[in-house]
Amino acid sequence: MDQDAIIQYITDTFAGIDLLQPTDGPGAGDTFIYYDPQRDLDPKRRMPFATIVTKDYGDFDNTSNLNRLGVFRLNIGISRDTFRALFGSAPGEASPATTDYDFAALDHIMPHPVYAPQLFVCVLNPSPQTFDAVKPLLAEAYSIAAKRYASKQSHGD
């Protein structure tokens, strides 16, 4: 699957989506996917529930080797329970070392190389079959984001 097909699936499937797709600066070429149905969240305080990144970010985030031609990484924020179900434990619990993963491998769902502690998972260039396995993760991430949004709205944040 390519990035456009993934973005199309997300926008067709989930309501209230706001996409940020910078055309210049450090995020150029990446896609940040937010739940913000009223477009009223402070841009400095909102958090994407999924992203698609197309390049390495210096020494900070380079283990996926995204600078390869055509390679991108889909990142998804999930629940602690789902993270635990996928990988045997959640961040902060006894878990396999992150060095147990080849973060440059294509088409494998794995903990995010940097944001696993925030319960993000990732997959590089998912095949249609792997993307089918990712769809429930996207639905969960969307649900978490919608609940956070509703909580902020009810508390006047």
Residue frames as a rotation matrix with the C-alpha (Angstrom) as fourth column:
MET 1
0.581 0.814 0.000 0.00
0.814 -0.581 0.000 0.00
0.000 0.000 -1.000 0.00
ASP 2
-0.421 -0.707 0.569 1.15
0.637 -0.677 -0.369 3.52
0.645 0.207 0.735 -0.59
GLN 3
-0.904 -0.020 -0.426 0.72
0.356 -0.587 -0.727 6.59
-0.236 -0.809 0.538 1.59
ASP 4
-0.755 0.647 -0.110 -2.16
-0.626 -0.659 0.417 7.98
0.197 0.384 0.902 -0.44
ALA 5
-0.190 0.693 -0.696 -4.16
-0.046 0.702 0.711 4.75
0.981 0.167 -0.102 -0.09
ILE 6
-0.499 -0.043 -0.865 -3.61
0.817 0.310 -0.487 4.77
0.289 -0.950 -0.120 3.67
ILE 7
-0.951 0.147 -0.272 -4.66
-0.030 -0.919 -0.392 8.41
-0.308 -0.365 0.879 3.97
GLN 8
-0.553 0.787 -0.275 -7.70
-0.595 -0.142 0.791 7.73
0.584 0.601 0.546 1.79
TYR 9
-0.250 0.438 -0.864 -8.71
0.479 0.831 0.283 4.80
0.841 -0.343 -0.417 4.01
ILE 10
-0.701 -0.080 -0.709 -8.41
0.705 -0.235 -0.670 6.94
-0.113 -0.969 0.222 7.14
THR 11
-0.901 0.354 -0.252 -10.34
-0.348 -0.935 -0.068 9.90
-0.259 0.027 0.965 5.76
ASP 12
-0.428 0.772 -0.470 -13.05
-0.478 0.248 0.843 7.63
0.767 0.585 0.263 4.31
THR 13
-0.240 0.261 -0.935 -13.39
0.506 0.856 0.109 5.57
0.829 -0.447 -0.337 7.49
PHE 14
-0.297 -0.006 -0.955 -13.15
0.946 -0.138 -0.294 8.05
-0.130 -0.990 0.047 10.35
ALA 15
0.535 0.576 0.618 -15.15
0.598 -0.775 0.204 11.25
0.597 0.260 -0.759 10.83
GLY 16
0.997 -0.014 -0.075 -13.73
0.042 -0.726 0.687 14.45
-0.065 -0.688 -0.723 12.31
ILE 17
0.332 -0.934 0.134 -10.24
0.883 0.358 0.303 13.96
-0.331 0.017 0.944 10.93
ASP 18
0.922 -0.229 -0.314 -7.88
-0.305 -0.926 -0.220 16.86
-0.240 0.299 -0.924 10.42
LEU 19
0.591 -0.755 0.284 -4.75
0.806 0.568 -0.167 16.25
-0.036 0.328 0.944 8.36
LEU 20
0.700 -0.533 -0.476 -1.62
-0.413 -0.845 0.338 18.33
-0.583 -0.040 -0.812 8.58
GLN 21
0.594 -0.515 0.618 0.65
0.761 0.609 -0.223 17.84
-0.262 0.603 0.754 5.59
PRO 22
0.446 -0.470 -0.762 3.47
-0.098 -0.872 0.480 20.40
-0.890 -0.139 -0.435 5.72
THR 23
0.928 -0.115 0.355 4.96
0.370 0.149 -0.917 21.38
0.053 0.982 0.181 2.38
ASP 24
0.240 -0.911 0.336 8.08
-0.109 -0.369 -0.923 22.98
0.965 0.185 -0.188 3.80
GLY 25
0.199 -0.272 0.942 10.17
-0.958 -0.257 0.128 22.85
0.207 -0.928 -0.311 6.93
PRO 26
-0.691 -0.637 0.341 11.22
-0.708 0.692 -0.142 19.76
-0.145 -0.340 -0.929 8.89
GLY 27
-0.308 0.654 0.691 7.84
-0.107 0.698 -0.708 18.02
-0.945 -0.292 -0.145 8.52
ALA 28
-0.025 0.310 -0.951 7.57
-0.948 -0.310 -0.076 18.47
-0.318 0.899 0.301 4.75
GLY 29
-0.418 -0.063 -0.906 6.25
-0.644 0.725 0.246 15.32
0.641 0.686 -0.344 3.11
ASP 30
-0.969 0.094 -0.228 4.91
0.226 0.708 -0.669 13.86
0.099 -0.700 -0.708 6.36
THR 31
-0.193 0.965 0.177 1.27
-0.161 -0.209 0.964 13.50
0.968 0.157 0.196 7.36
PHE 32
-0.999 -0.029 0.043 -0.07
-0.045 0.049 -0.998 14.13
0.027 -0.998 -0.050 10.86
ILE 33
-0.378 0.910 -0.173 -3.56
0.147 0.243 0.959 12.78
0.914 0.337 -0.225 11.54
TYR 34
-0.984 0.072 0.166 -5.66
-0.181 -0.367 -0.912 14.37
-0.004 -0.927 0.374 14.28
TYR 35
-0.196 0.976 -0.099 -9.13
0.917 0.218 0.333 13.96
0.347 -0.026 -0.938 15.64
ASP 36
-0.796 -0.026 -0.605 -10.40
0.282 -0.900 -0.332 17.54
-0.536 -0.435 0.723 15.73
PRO 37
-0.293 0.747 0.596 -13.98
0.954 0.273 0.126 17.62
-0.069 0.605 -0.793 14.38
GLN 38
0.744 0.601 -0.293 -14.58
0.600 -0.793 -0.105 21.27
-0.296 -0.097 -0.950 15.26
ARG 39
0.166 -0.810 0.563 -11.08
0.722 -0.289 -0.628 22.38
0.672 0.510 0.537 14.22
ASP 40
0.717 0.220 0.661 -10.85
-0.209 -0.837 0.505 24.08
0.665 -0.500 -0.555 17.59
LEU 41
0.770 -0.516 -0.375 -7.91
0.613 0.439 0.657 22.41
-0.174 -0.736 0.655 19.31
ASP 42
0.690 -0.635 -0.346 -4.89
-0.520 -0.768 0.373 24.59
-0.503 -0.077 -0.861 19.98
PRO 43
0.827 -0.367 -0.426 -2.41
-0.244 0.448 -0.860 23.54
0.507 0.815 0.281 17.27
LYS 44
-0.149 -0.949 0.278 0.42
-0.732 -0.082 -0.676 23.65
0.664 -0.304 -0.683 19.83
ARG 45
-0.406 0.040 0.913 -1.36
-0.847 0.359 -0.392 21.23
-0.343 -0.933 -0.112 22.17
ARG 46
0.681 0.731 -0.048 -2.95
-0.697 0.627 -0.348 18.68
-0.224 0.270 0.936 19.88
MET 47
-0.390 -0.778 0.492 -1.46
-0.593 0.621 0.512 15.24
-0.704 -0.092 -0.704 19.43
PRO 48
-0.142 0.341 -0.929 -1.81
-0.918 0.305 0.253 13.10
0.370 0.889 0.270 16.31
PHE 49
0.460 0.311 0.832 -3.24
-0.615 0.788 0.045 9.62
-0.641 -0.532 0.554 16.78
ALA 50
0.529 -0.388 0.755 -1.39
0.650 0.757 -0.066 8.48
-0.546 0.526 0.652 13.68
THR 51
0.377 -0.469 -0.798 1.36
-0.586 -0.789 0.187 9.82
-0.717 0.397 -0.573 11.46
ILE 52
0.809 -0.324 0.491 3.08
0.571 0.632 -0.523 8.89
-0.140 0.704 0.697 8.24
VAL 53
0.544 -0.707 -0.453 6.71
-0.395 -0.691 0.605 9.95
-0.741 -0.150 -0.655 8.12
THR 54
0.993 -0.069 0.094 8.96
0.111 0.338 -0.935 9.83
0.032 0.939 0.343 5.10
LYS 55
0.320 -0.932 0.170 12.41
-0.099 -0.211 -0.972 10.68
0.942 0.294 -0.159 6.35
ASP 56
0.065 -0.440 -0.895 14.82
0.927 0.358 -0.109 10.26
0.369 -0.823 0.431 9.23
TYR 57
0.863 0.189 0.468 15.14
0.001 -0.928 0.373 13.02
0.505 -0.322 -0.801 11.78
GLY 58
0.197 -0.900 0.389 18.86
-0.784 -0.383 -0.489 13.26
0.589 -0.209 -0.781 12.43
ASP 59
-0.772 -0.567 -0.287 20.22
-0.242 0.680 -0.692 11.28
0.587 -0.465 -0.662 15.36
PHE 60
-0.537 0.638 0.552 16.85
-0.796 -0.166 -0.582 11.53
-0.280 -0.752 0.597 17.11
ASP 61
0.333 0.738 0.587 14.92
-0.282 0.672 -0.685 9.12
-0.900 0.062 0.431 14.90
ASN 62
0.081 -0.397 -0.914 16.96
-0.992 -0.119 -0.036 7.34
-0.095 0.910 -0.404 12.26
THR 63
-0.574 -0.384 0.723 16.81
-0.451 0.885 0.112 3.62
-0.683 -0.262 -0.682 13.04
SER 64
0.384 0.775 0.502 14.07
0.127 0.495 -0.860 3.02
-0.914 0.394 0.092 10.44
ASN 65
-0.675 -0.725 0.133 16.35
0.279 -0.085 0.957 4.29
-0.683 0.683 0.259 7.66
LEU 66
0.330 0.943 0.049 13.47
0.513 -0.135 -0.848 6.20
-0.793 0.304 -0.528 6.10
ASN 67
0.104 -0.353 -0.930 15.78
-0.569 -0.788 0.236 8.00
-0.815 0.505 -0.283 3.71
ARG 68
-0.745 -0.258 0.615 15.55
0.276 0.721 0.636 4.99
-0.608 0.643 -0.466 1.36
LEU 69
-0.857 0.402 -0.322 13.63
-0.497 -0.480 0.723 5.73
0.137 0.780 0.611 -1.85
GLY 70
-0.254 0.893 -0.371 9.90
-0.385 0.259 0.886 5.13
0.887 0.368 0.278 -1.38
VAL 71
-0.442 0.056 -0.895 10.08
0.680 0.671 -0.294 4.05
0.585 -0.739 -0.335 2.26
PHE 72
-0.254 0.418 0.872 7.65
-0.560 -0.799 0.220 5.50
0.789 -0.432 0.437 4.79
ARG 73
-0.884 -0.033 -0.466 6.56
0.345 0.627 -0.699 4.62
0.316 -0.778 -0.543 8.32
LEU 74
0.090 0.954 0.286 2.99
-0.150 -0.271 0.951 4.55
0.985 -0.129 0.119 9.58
ASN 75
-0.922 -0.371 -0.114 2.88
0.094 0.070 -0.993 5.29
0.377 -0.926 -0.030 13.32
ILE 76
0.054 0.999 0.002 -0.19
-0.052 0.001 0.999 4.61
0.997 -0.054 0.052 15.48
GLY 77
-0.738 -0.230 0.634 -0.91
-0.597 -0.216 -0.773 5.40
0.315 -0.949 0.022 19.15
ILE 78
-0.050 0.702 -0.711 -2.69
-0.030 0.710 0.703 2.50
0.998 0.057 -0.015 20.85
SER 79
0.723 0.388 0.572 -3.77
-0.577 -0.118 0.808 1.46
0.381 -0.914 0.138 24.34
ARG 80
-0.237 -0.797 0.556 -1.49
-0.967 0.249 -0.054 -0.13
-0.096 -0.551 -0.829 26.92
ASP 81
0.187 0.379 0.906 -3.53
-0.377 0.879 -0.290 -3.34
-0.907 -0.288 0.307 26.79
THR 82
0.985 0.170 -0.027 -3.23
-0.081 0.319 -0.944 -3.61
-0.152 0.932 0.328 23.02
PHE 83
0.324 -0.941 -0.096 0.48
-0.841 -0.240 -0.484 -2.84
0.433 0.237 -0.870 23.14
ARG 84
-0.258 -0.369 0.893 0.85
-0.821 0.571 -0.001 -5.60
-0.509 -0.733 -0.451 25.75
ALA 85
0.577 0.559 0.595 -1.19
-0.163 0.793 -0.587 -8.02
-0.800 0.242 0.549 23.62
LEU 86
0.936 -0.218 -0.278 1.00
-0.289 -0.019 -0.957 -7.35
0.204 0.976 -0.081 20.59
PHE 87
0.231 -0.973 -0.026 4.40
-0.452 -0.083 -0.888 -7.41
0.862 0.217 -0.458 22.22
GLY 88
0.084 -0.157 -0.984 4.01
0.562 0.823 -0.084 -9.30
0.823 -0.546 0.158 25.51
SER 89
-0.082 -0.086 -0.993 4.48
0.931 -0.363 -0.045 -6.27
-0.357 -0.928 0.109 27.69
ALA 90
0.810 0.360 0.464 4.00
0.489 -0.851 -0.193 -2.54
0.325 0.383 -0.865 27.67
PRO 91
-0.032 -0.850 0.526 6.63
0.113 -0.526 -0.843 0.17
0.993 0.032 0.113 28.09
GLY 92
-0.080 -0.105 0.991 7.83
-0.884 -0.452 -0.119 0.33
0.460 -0.886 -0.057 31.67
GLU 93
0.795 0.305 0.524 7.19
-0.504 0.812 0.293 -3.38
-0.336 -0.497 0.800 32.20
ALA 94
-0.222 -0.846 0.485 9.77
-0.224 0.528 0.819 -6.12
-0.949 0.073 -0.307 31.79
SER 95
0.828 0.541 -0.147 10.01
-0.214 0.063 -0.975 -6.33
-0.518 0.838 0.168 28.03
PRO 96
0.452 -0.686 0.571 12.24
0.873 0.473 -0.123 -7.39
-0.186 0.553 0.812 25.17
ALA 97
-0.264 -0.626 -0.734 14.96
0.313 -0.776 0.548 -4.86
-0.912 -0.085 0.401 24.47
THR 98
0.665 0.519 -0.537 14.17
-0.280 -0.494 -0.823 -2.55
-0.693 0.697 -0.183 21.60
THR 99
-0.271 -0.823 -0.499 17.33
-0.884 0.008 0.467 -3.91
-0.381 0.568 -0.730 19.99
ASP 100
-0.491 0.178 0.853 15.35
0.139 0.982 -0.124 -7.13
-0.860 0.058 -0.507 19.42
TYR 101
0.597 0.778 0.196 13.64
0.401 -0.077 -0.913 -5.37
-0.695 0.623 -0.358 16.49
ASP 102
-0.611 -0.650 0.451 14.94
0.730 -0.242 0.639 -4.49
-0.306 0.720 0.622 13.06
PHE 103
0.020 0.683 -0.730 13.34
0.313 -0.698 -0.644 -1.06
-0.950 -0.216 -0.228 12.82
ALA 104
-0.478 -0.225 -0.849 14.33
-0.681 -0.516 0.519 -0.80
-0.555 0.827 0.093 9.17
ALA 105
-0.886 0.168 0.432 12.38
0.320 0.896 0.308 -3.96
-0.336 0.411 -0.848 8.21
LEU 106
-0.710 0.671 -0.213 9.46
-0.651 -0.512 0.560 -3.41
0.267 0.536 0.801 5.86
ASP 107
-0.051 0.876 -0.480 5.95
-0.547 0.378 0.747 -4.74
0.835 0.301 0.460 6.47
HIS 108
-0.344 -0.049 -0.938 6.26
0.649 0.709 -0.275 -5.70
0.679 -0.703 -0.212 10.17
ILE 109
0.623 0.551 0.555 4.20
-0.123 -0.632 0.765 -4.26
0.772 -0.545 -0.326 13.00
MET 110
-0.101 -0.732 -0.674 6.58
0.818 0.324 -0.475 -3.38
0.566 -0.599 0.566 15.82
PRO 111
0.460 0.178 -0.870 7.02
0.735 -0.627 0.260 -0.93
-0.499 -0.759 -0.419 18.69
HIS 112
0.919 -0.172 0.354 7.93
0.083 -0.795 -0.601 2.56
0.385 0.582 -0.716 17.50
PRO 113
0.167 -0.951 -0.259 11.71
0.739 0.295 -0.606 3.00
0.652 -0.091 0.752 17.78
VAL 114
-0.788 -0.435 0.436 11.35
0.096 -0.786 -0.611 6.31
0.609 -0.439 0.661 19.67
TYR 115
-0.477 0.694 0.540 7.74
-0.801 -0.596 0.058 6.63
0.362 -0.405 0.840 20.83
ALA 116
-0.258 0.349 -0.901 7.05
0.221 0.929 0.297 3.13
0.940 -0.123 -0.317 22.15
PRO 117
-0.867 -0.059 -0.496 7.03
0.498 -0.037 -0.866 4.60
0.032 -0.998 0.062 25.70
GLN 118
-0.678 0.689 -0.255 4.04
-0.590 -0.718 -0.369 6.70
-0.437 -0.100 0.894 24.56
LEU 119
-0.175 0.598 0.782 2.41
0.090 0.801 -0.592 3.47
-0.980 -0.033 -0.194 23.28
PHE 120
0.417 0.230 -0.879 3.06
-0.820 -0.321 -0.473 4.03
-0.391 0.919 0.054 19.59
VAL 121
0.150 -0.330 0.932 3.55
0.345 0.901 0.264 1.17
-0.927 0.282 0.249 17.18
CYS 122
0.067 -0.176 -0.982 4.74
-0.775 -0.629 0.060 1.37
-0.628 0.757 -0.179 13.61
VAL 123
0.348 -0.073 0.935 5.02
0.519 0.845 -0.127 -0.42
-0.781 0.529 0.332 10.31
LEU 124
-0.405 -0.541 -0.737 7.16
-0.433 -0.597 0.676 0.50
-0.806 0.593 0.008 7.32
ASN 125
-0.561 0.172 -0.810 5.47
-0.821 0.012 0.571 0.19
0.108 0.985 0.135 3.92
PRO 126
-0.375 0.450 0.810 2.65
-0.354 0.738 -0.574 -2.15
-0.856 -0.503 -0.118 4.98
SER 127
-0.984 0.172 -0.035 1.39
0.055 0.493 0.868 -4.68
0.167 0.853 -0.495 2.45
PRO 128
-0.254 0.962 0.103 -2.38
-0.617 -0.243 0.748 -4.91
0.745 0.126 0.656 1.96
GLN 129
0.238 0.317 -0.918 -2.42
0.378 0.840 0.388 -7.95
0.895 -0.440 0.081 4.28
THR 130
-0.588 -0.506 -0.631 -0.49
0.782 -0.155 -0.604 -6.16
0.208 -0.848 0.487 7.02
PHE 131
-0.881 0.316 0.351 -2.64
-0.312 -0.947 0.070 -3.08
0.355 -0.048 0.934 6.57
ASP 132
0.110 0.935 -0.336 -5.69
-0.152 0.350 0.924 -5.27
0.982 -0.051 0.181 7.26
ALA 133
0.086 -0.164 -0.983 -4.07
0.874 0.487 -0.005 -6.13
0.479 -0.858 0.185 10.61
VAL 134
-0.875 -0.476 -0.088 -3.39
0.470 -0.792 -0.390 -2.42
0.116 -0.382 0.917 11.20
LYS 135
-0.400 0.783 0.476 -7.00
0.022 -0.511 0.859 -1.32
0.916 0.354 0.187 10.62
PRO 136
0.545 0.625 -0.559 -8.18
0.591 0.187 0.785 -2.31
0.595 -0.758 -0.267 14.14
LEU 137
-0.220 -0.707 -0.672 -5.18
0.956 -0.293 -0.005 -0.43
-0.194 -0.644 0.740 15.58
LEU 138
-0.884 -0.028 0.467 -6.17
0.220 -0.906 0.361 2.68
0.413 0.422 0.807 13.66
ALA 139
0.096 0.992 0.086 -9.76
0.166 -0.102 0.981 2.29
0.981 -0.080 -0.175 14.90
GLU 140
0.414 -0.006 -0.910 -8.51
0.896 0.183 0.406 2.02
0.164 -0.983 0.081 18.47
ALA 141
-0.656 -0.725 -0.210 -6.22
0.743 -0.670 -0.011 5.05
-0.133 -0.163 0.978 18.08
TYR 142
-0.613 0.537 0.579 -9.12
0.071 -0.693 0.718 7.03
0.787 0.481 0.387 16.61
SER 143
0.418 0.821 -0.390 -11.37
0.447 0.188 0.874 5.98
0.791 -0.540 -0.289 19.52
ILE 144
0.020 -0.511 -0.859 -8.75
0.990 -0.109 0.087 7.04
-0.138 -0.852 0.504 22.07
ALA 145
-0.898 -0.392 0.200 -8.34
0.428 -0.882 0.195 10.41
0.100 0.261 0.960 20.34
ALA 146
-0.259 0.890 0.376 -12.12
0.091 -0.365 0.927 10.94
0.962 0.274 0.013 20.18
LYS 147
0.499 0.409 -0.764 -12.46
0.754 0.230 0.615 10.19
0.427 -0.883 -0.194 23.90
ARG 148
-0.404 -0.719 -0.565 -9.66
0.875 -0.484 -0.010 12.63
-0.267 -0.499 0.825 24.74
TYR 149
-0.834 0.152 0.531 -11.31
0.190 -0.824 0.534 15.27
0.518 0.546 0.658 22.60
ALA 150
0.176 0.984 -0.018 -14.69
0.267 -0.031 0.963 14.74
0.947 -0.175 -0.269 24.28
SER 151
0.307 -0.138 -0.942 -13.06
0.950 0.099 0.295 14.93
0.052 -0.985 0.162 27.71
LYS 152
-0.773 -0.623 -0.117 -11.33
0.622 -0.781 0.053 18.20
-0.124 -0.032 0.992 26.82
GLN 153
-0.570 0.634 0.523 -14.59
0.075 -0.593 0.801 19.63
0.818 0.496 0.291 25.51
SER 154
0.427 0.814 -0.393 -16.53
0.468 0.173 0.866 18.65
0.773 -0.554 -0.308 28.64
HIS 155
0.267 -0.412 -0.871 -13.84
0.934 -0.110 0.339 20.14
-0.236 -0.904 0.356 30.90
GLY 156
0.971 0.206 -0.121 -13.48
0.166 -0.947 -0.276 23.34
-0.172 0.248 -0.953 28.91
ASP 157
0.162 -0.986 -0.036 -9.81
0.346 0.022 0.938 22.69
-0.924 -0.164 0.345 28.12
